[in-house]
Amino acid sequence: MSLPTPVTAAGIAGLAALVDQPRRALLAFDFDGVLSPIVPDPEQAYADPRTVAALERLAPKVAAIAVITGRPVAVAQRLGGFTGRPEFAGLVVFGQYGRERWDARTGETIAPPLDEGVLAARTELPALLAGIDGGPTAWVEDKGAAVAVHTRRSTDPAGLFERLREPVASLAARHGLTVEPGRFVLELRPPGVDKGHALRTYAAEVDAAAVAYTGDDLGDLPAFAAVDALRDNGLAGLKVCSGSAEVAALAERADLVVAGPSGVADFLEALADVV
């Protein structure tokens, strides 16, 4: 299997840098829709075994591998099967868009105290949903440092998502929170933390000369912007979109679009063959 060719000159240069200098490369990924498929029950969104196997092959060859997800780190660890694998000793998982950090080498998780605004919003959500057509069919996910409202399980996920946008945004504003829209999900979380900040900070920590980020959703746009900023500072960068029919905005900003999580697995297997 051969590597796909990015559609931008910057992307071509970024991929070439990954292949030529893997020891200076940081590979970073969203979890859902990238390492794992999007499924009706998010608690069953296990990482694709092919992807995990490819990452195990790549891990000893690159500077670092990071997962940057809106999920709590404990959930990403469980669904990714990242614990107890010596090959992943250098893996870092940033959860809650970077508010949490788990290092496989030490097994330690660093997390901030719970936000009072998140706690208040979580308390008020049931009453808010009860007053909206179809609202009671939404699933509320307690993420600890954030709270998410999923509509994928409802009979009209797109319609309910749109009906919830304004009231959820008003609830978030009352409690000083920001709303992160995703694929049939609205997440309420404290402002000031995003995937872009986590990516830039970690790239500096590992002294990366090349950075690749793979995402699939609107919450990954800050990470794409971070890759652009790192390029402006002289690093090589590659923006990969795990494509879907549900989100087009990320594909428009990507250097390379692959066919969903299976395409991510194909890409990583090909990369592992040449580095």
N, C-alpha and C positions, 0 to 999 in steps of 0.2 A: 504494500500500500504506500502510495507516494503522498507527500505533504501537499495540501491545497495551496493555491497561490492567492495571497491577499489582493484586494482590488485597488489599494492605494500604495503610492511609493513609500510612504512612511511605514505602512504595514509590512511591505516587502523587506525594508531595511530592518524592521523590528524582528521579524521571523529569522532573517539571516543572522542577526546578533544572537538570538537564542540558540541557533544551531552551532555557530562558530565559537561562542563563549558561554556554554551552559553553566559553568562554575560561577559566573557572575549574574545568573538569571534568576529572577523571582517569578514564579508561576502562581497566580492568584485566581480564585474562583468563587462565584456565588455557589450556593448549594442547590436549592430547589430549581428545577428546570435546567440545570447545568450538570451537576454531578448526579442528580436524581431526576426521575420523571415527575411531571405534575400529575398527581392522582387525586381522586375525590376526597380521600382521607389523608391529610398531611402527615398524620402520625405513621403512615405506612409508606412514606416516600423514601425508601431505602436507596442508597447510592448504587448506581449501575456497577455490577461486579467487574465488567471490562474496564471501566474507568478507574476503579480502585486498583486493579492489577497494573494498569498502565502507569498510574501515579507511583506505585511501589517501584516500578522499574526506573522512573524518572528521578525519584527522590534522592538517591545517592549521587546523581549526576549534576544536579542544579544547586544553586546557592540556597534556595528556600522554596517551600510550598506553603501557601496560606489559603484558608477558606474564610471568606468574609461574607457573613450571612445575617439576615434579620432574625434568624432562629436563635434561641438560647444555645450556648455552647454545649450544654449537656445533651440537648436534642440532636445537634449536628454530630456529636461524638457517637451517639447511639445509632443513628440512621446511616452514618458513614462507615461505621465499623473501624474507627481510627485507633482505638485503644488496643494495647497488647500486640501491636505490630512493630517489630524492631525497625523495619524499613521506614516507618513514619516518625522516627525519633525526633526529627527536626521540624515536624509539622506544627503549625500554629493555626488555631481556629479563633477568629474574631467573631463573637456573637453580638446580637443586638446592634448591628451596624457598626461595631467597634467598641461598644461600651464594655463588653466582656472579652477576656482573652484567656485561652487555654493553651498551654505549651505541652506538647506530647513528651518532651524530654524530661520535664519535671513532674508532669501530671497535675500541676497547680492551675487553678482558675482565679483570675483577678476580676472582681466585679464591683461596681459602685453600689452605694445604698439605694434602696428603692425610692423612686420619685413620688412625692406626694400628689402631684397632678395626675400621674398614671393611676395611682390608687383610687383617687376620687372619680376619675373617668370610668374605671372598671366598675365601680359601685353603681354609677348612674346608667350604664349601657343597657341593662335589661329593661328598664322603664322606657328608655328611648326607643329600643327595638320593638317593644310591645305596641307602640303607637304608630308604626309604619306598616303599610301593606306588605306582607311577606316578611317583615322584620323578625318575627319569632323563629323563622326557619334559618336565620343566619347563625353561624357558629362563632362564638367568642373564644379566642385563644389567649390564655394568660401566659405572657412571655416573661413575667417577672418585671423586667425593666421597661416593658411596653405591653400594649394590649392590641389585639388584631381582631377585626371583624371580617369573616370569610363568607362569601355568598355562593361559592361553587356548589355546595350541597343543595341549594334551593332549586325549585322547579324553574325559576326564571333568574339565573345568576346575574346576567347582564342588566336586566331591568332593576333588580333589587340593588345592585351595586350603584346604579345611577340615582335611585331614590334615597340611598343612604349618604351620598356624597355631602350634601349641604348640612344635614343635621349632625353628622359625625364631625364635620369641620367646625361647626359652631360649638359642639361639646369640647373639642380639642382646644379651641381658642379660649374658652372660659377657664381652662386649667393650664394655660401656658404651654400647650403641647403642639407638635407639628403632626400633620397627617401625611403618611407615605402611601400613595396608591400603588397597587400591584395588580397581579392577575386575579381578579375577583376577590381582592382583599384590600381593606383600608386599615393601616396600622397607625396607632396613636403612640407617639414616643416623645421624649424630651428633645428639644432642639439642640443644635450645635455638634451633633455627631452624625457622620455619614460614612459610607464605604470609601469615598474618596480620601477623606482624612486618614482613615485606617491604612489605606494602601500607600499613601505618600509617606506616612510615618514609618511603616515597616520597611519600605524600600530603602529609606535612609538608614535604618537600623542594620540591615543586612548588607549595606553598601552595594546595592544592585547596580549593574551597568545596563541591564535590559529588564523590562517588566512586561509581562503579558497578563491581561485580565480577561476572564471569560464570564459574561453575564447573560441574562435573558429578559430582564424586566426594567421598569422605570427606575426602581431603586438602585440600579447599577449605573445610571447616567453619571452620578458624581465620581464613580470609579473611572469611567471613560474619560471624564474631564481631567481626572488626576493623571491618567496616562498622557493626555495632551500636554499638561503642565510639565511633566517629567521630560517629555520630548523637548519642550522649549528650553529645558535646563541641560540638554545635551545627552540624555539617556535615550536608548532605543526603546521603542514601545510597540505593543501589538494589542489591538482591541478586537476581541472575538465575541460574536453574538451567537448564542444558542438559539436559533431561529424558531419562531412559532407563528401561527396565524393570529394569535391573540395580541401580540405586541409588535408594532412596526418601528416605533421611535428609536429603539436601540440598534436595529439593523441599519438604519440610515446613518448612524454614527460609527459603525464598525468598519474595521479594515478587512474583516473576514467573517462571513456568515456560514455556519454549519447547520446541519439538519437536526436541531434539538439535541437532547442528551446522547442519543446514539451517534450523532455526528461529532459531538465532543469526544466520545470514546474513540472513534475512528481517528480523529486528529491527534489525540494523545498517544495512541498506539503508533502512529506514523512518526511522531516526534521522538518517541522513545527508541525507535529503530535507527535514528540518524544521529542522536547526540551521544 
